[in-house]
Every structure is written in structure tokens, then in C-alpha cells.
Amino acid sequence: MTAISLGSASFWYSEDMEEQVVVLNGEFLLLNSNTRRVEKLGGTMDEAREALKTLGKFEGFPAFS
């Protein structure tokens, strides 16, 4: 799925649509719709990719690669 941009925020949805990577105020965040948990992924795209890999979630975000 492609990124969605809403003003100063951008979103990437996971394949199952349960999680989103959001860029908000220069910070990459991982949001979980079910648990409402928010995890900081870093301040750059590379940091966010590495954090997703560490969490084992990178494969679920093909448009983020």
C-alpha cells in the first residue's frame, strides 16, 4: 500500500491494516490499531526501517521498503 499524506503527517499501513507507520513532527512512529500502542521508530527513514526489522515487522510493510 502506498503512503498517505495528510498535511504534515504521512502514513504507511501494514498488509493486515492493524498497524501504521506514521511520520509526525519529524518522528517515525508505529501505531497499533488494536492495542493502541505507540512505539517510536526513529527520526529518519533508515532508523525506522531498522527498528521495524528489529521488531520483526518490516515484512508487513512492503510499501515502506
KAQUI-V695163 format. One line per field, one symbol per residue. ss: DSSP state (H for helix, E for strand, - for the rest). phi: phi as a letter, one per 40 degrees, with the letter a starting at -180 (. if undefined). psi: psi as a letter, one per 20 degrees, with the letter a starting at -180 (. if undefined). A space follows every 50 residues. Layout:
BEGIN
ss=???
phi=???
psi=???
END
This chain:
BEGIN
ss=---EEE--EEEEE-----EEEEEE--EEEEEE-----EEEEE--HHHHHH HHHHH--HHH-HHH-
phi=.ccbbbgcbbbbccdcgcbbcbbbfgbcbbbbcccgcbbcbhbbcccccc cccccgbcccbcccc
psi=qrqppndjqqqpqrhjjhqqppopkjppqopphgikqpppiairgggggg ghghikihhimhii.
END
